[in-house]
Amino acid sequence: MQITGRCHCGAISFTAHVDPAKVMVCHCTDCQQLSGAPFRAVLPTRAEDVVMSGQAKHYVKLADSGNRRVQAFCPDCGTQLYATEADGPPRMLNLRLGCVNERAQLVPVTQIWAASSMPWLQQLQSIPAHSEGLSSAAWPPAAADGTCAA
């Protein structure tokens, strides 16, 4: 499958040929902390199948697995783009699904580091969902003094 993507500010963009059957969700504490989210969706892709324009900034992190991993992100807006091995030329890029334009078509097929997953994730289906913003009359909840709690 051919995909395109970019950082939030547009300084870095890419095209790639990917295998949609490799999309995964990672619940490790590194992914939680680096993404600022309870998990991160990634798409492992051969480096030779990715064409990137713009210059990413790199940060080397010792992963929970013990591997040294390069974290690549936009130096202007901070969008996380991919991770790759730290030693030698990149062979695989774990593309961050959040910056892929076709992300809605790329359904995860597995989850890793599930032992670190947030216990409340299974409850999301029962929590009110707003199609855009906080459009419900039930939100925001009123504070004890009648003012907005937000």
C-alpha positions in Angstrom: 0.0 0.0 0.0 1.3 3.4 -0.9 1.0 6.0 1.9 1.9 9.7 2.5 2.5 11.6 5.6 3.9 14.7 7.2 4.6 16.5 10.4 2.1 18.9 11.8 3.8 22.1 10.4 4.6 20.5 7.0 8.4 20.9 7.2 8.9 17.2 6.8 6.9 14.9 4.5 7.2 11.4 3.3 5.9 8.7 1.0 6.2 5.0 1.6 5.3 1.6 0.4 4.0 -0.3 3.4 2.5 -3.6 4.4 -0.8 -2.8 6.2 -0.7 -6.3 7.9 2.2 -5.0 10.1 0.5 -2.2 12.0 0.8 -2.6 15.8 0.0 -0.8 19.0 2.7 -0.5 21.6 1.8 0.0 25.2 5.3 0.2 26.6 6.1 3.0 29.1 8.5 4.6 26.6 5.8 4.9 24.0 3.4 6.3 26.5 5.9 8.9 27.8 7.3 9.9 24.4 3.9 10.2 22.7 2.1 11.8 25.7 -0.6 9.2 25.1 -1.6 5.8 26.7 -0.2 3.9 23.6 1.3 4.5 20.2 0.4 2.9 16.9 3.4 2.1 14.6 4.0 0.7 11.2 7.3 -1.1 10.7 8.5 -0.3 7.2 11.8 -1.0 5.4 13.9 2.2 5.2 14.4 1.7 1.5 10.7 1.9 1.0 10.4 5.4 2.5 11.2 8.7 0.8 11.5 11.5 3.3 11.9 15.2 2.5 13.0 17.7 5.2 15.4 17.1 8.0 14.3 15.3 11.2 16.0 15.7 14.6 17.1 12.6 16.3 17.2 11.5 20.0 18.7 8.1 21.0 16.7 6.4 23.8 17.5 3.2 25.6 14.2 1.3 25.2 12.4 -0.9 27.7 13.6 -3.8 25.6 17.3 -2.8 26.2 17.8 -1.7 22.6 19.1 1.7 21.7 16.5 3.4 19.5 16.7 6.5 17.4 13.5 8.6 17.9 13.0 11.0 14.9 10.9 14.1 15.1 10.3 17.4 13.5 12.6 20.1 15.0 10.0 22.8 14.4 6.7 21.3 15.6 7.9 18.2 17.5 5.8 15.7 15.5 7.1 12.2 16.1 7.9 10.6 12.7 9.6 7.2 13.3 12.0 5.2 15.4 14.9 3.1 14.0 17.9 1.2 15.2 20.8 3.3 16.6 23.7 1.4 15.2 24.5 1.5 11.5 22.3 2.8 8.7 18.5 2.5 9.3 17.1 -0.8 8.1 13.5 -0.5 9.5 11.6 2.6 10.3 8.7 2.3 12.8 6.5 5.0 11.2 4.3 6.8 13.7 0.7 6.3 12.5 -0.4 9.7 13.8 1.6 11.4 11.0 0.3 9.1 8.2 -2.5 10.6 6.1 -4.1 7.1 5.5 -4.0 6.2 9.2 -7.8 5.4 9.3 -7.2 2.6 6.8 -4.3 1.1 8.8 -5.9 -1.1 11.4 -3.6 -2.6 14.1 -3.2 -6.3 13.9 -1.3 -6.8 17.2 -0.5 -5.1 20.5 2.8 -5.3 22.3 3.9 -4.6 25.9 0.3 -5.1 27.0 1.5 -5.6 30.6 2.0 -1.8 30.6 -1.4 -0.9 29.1 -3.7 1.5 30.9 -6.3 -0.5 32.8 -9.1 1.9 31.7 -8.6 1.3 27.9 -11.2 -1.5 27.9 -13.8 1.0 29.2 -13.5 3.5 26.4 -16.6 2.1 24.6 -18.8 3.0 27.5 -17.5 6.6 27.9 -19.4 9.3 26.1 -17.9 10.2 22.7 -18.4 13.6 21.0 -18.1 13.7 17.2 -16.4 17.1 17.4 -15.2 18.9 20.6 -17.2 18.8 23.7 -20.6 19.3 22.1 -22.7 17.5 24.8 -24.9 19.4 27.2 -23.5 17.1 29.9 -20.0 18.6 29.4 -18.3 20.3 31.2 -19.6 19.2 34.6 -20.6 22.0 36.8 -18.4 22.8 39.8 -19.8 22.7 43.3 -20.3 26.5 43.2 -22.2 26.4 39.9 -19.3 27.6 37.8 -17.6 25.7 35.0 -15.1 23.1 36.3 -13.0 23.3 33.1 
